[in-house]
Amino acid sequence: MVVVGYGFGDEYVNALIDQSMRSNRRLRLLVVNRATDELAAQHDQLLGSNRRVKLEKAEARPILENHGLKALIKKTLESAEGDPF
């Protein structure tokens, strides 16, 4: 699952993400946000200590334009050798 620019301010959406991560152990979460440190601290249970979650500090616009998301996903998957991500 890839989340770009979402600040995790909606508890209902957060619960859906959390439920998805718990029910599918193969699911991985890539979060692209300019405030990844703050997000990890505020939502530690969901984001901070889960090895299946990758936080990428970046602005949403460049990632969404010019195939930036495709390149980021490819880079993330290639660098995950042996990791759960």
C-alpha positions as CSV (number, residue, x, y, z in Angstrom):
1,M,0.0,0.0,0.0
2,V,1.4,3.4,-0.9
3,V,0.2,6.6,0.9
4,V,1.3,9.9,-0.4
5,G,0.8,13.2,1.4
6,Y,-1.7,11.8,4.0
7,G,-1.0,13.2,7.5
8,F,-2.8,10.4,9.4
9,G,-5.3,12.8,10.9
10,D,-8.4,10.7,10.2
11,E,-8.8,8.0,12.9
12,Y,-11.3,6.1,10.7
13,V,-8.8,5.8,7.8
14,N,-6.0,5.1,10.2
15,A,-8.1,2.2,11.7
16,L,-8.7,0.8,8.2
17,I,-4.9,0.9,7.4
18,D,-4.1,-0.7,10.8
19,Q,-6.7,-3.4,10.2
20,S,-5.4,-4.1,6.8
21,M,-1.8,-4.4,8.1
22,R,-2.9,-6.7,10.9
23,S,-5.0,-9.0,8.7
24,N,-2.5,-9.3,5.9
25,R,1.0,-10.0,7.1
26,R,2.3,-9.7,3.6
27,L,1.1,-6.2,3.2
28,R,3.7,-3.4,3.3
29,L,3.1,0.3,3.7
30,L,5.1,3.0,2.0
31,V,4.4,6.4,3.4
32,V,5.5,9.5,1.5
33,N,5.2,12.7,3.5
34,R,7.4,15.7,4.3
35,A,6.8,15.2,8.0
36,T,7.8,11.6,8.5
37,D,9.5,12.1,11.8
38,E,6.5,13.8,13.3
39,L,4.1,11.1,11.9
40,A,6.2,8.3,13.3
41,A,6.2,9.9,16.7
42,Q,2.5,10.7,16.7
43,H,1.4,7.3,15.3
44,D,4.1,5.1,16.7
45,Q,1.9,2.0,17.0
46,L,1.0,2.1,13.3
47,L,4.1,3.6,11.8
48,G,7.0,3.9,14.2
49,S,8.1,0.4,15.0
50,N,6.7,-1.7,12.2
51,R,9.4,-3.3,9.9
52,R,6.8,-3.5,7.2
53,V,6.4,0.3,7.1
54,K,8.8,2.4,5.1
55,L,8.7,6.2,5.7
56,E,10.0,8.3,2.9
57,K,10.5,12.0,3.6
58,A,9.5,13.9,0.4
59,E,7.0,16.4,-0.9
60,A,3.9,14.9,-2.6
61,R,4.0,16.9,-5.8
62,P,7.4,15.8,-7.1
63,I,6.6,12.2,-6.2
64,L,3.3,12.3,-8.1
65,E,4.7,14.1,-11.1
66,N,7.1,12.8,-13.7
67,H,6.9,9.1,-12.7
68,G,8.5,9.9,-9.3
69,L,6.2,7.4,-7.5
70,K,7.2,4.6,-9.9
71,A,10.9,5.3,-9.3
72,L,10.4,5.5,-5.5
73,I,8.6,2.2,-5.4
74,K,11.2,0.5,-7.5
75,K,14.0,2.0,-5.4
76,T,12.3,0.9,-2.2
77,L,11.7,-2.7,-3.4
78,E,15.2,-3.0,-4.7
79,S,16.7,-1.8,-1.4
80,A,14.6,-4.2,0.7
81,E,16.7,-7.4,0.0
82,G,15.8,-9.8,2.8
83,D,13.8,-7.3,4.7
84,P,10.1,-7.7,5.2
85,F,9.7,-4.6,3.1
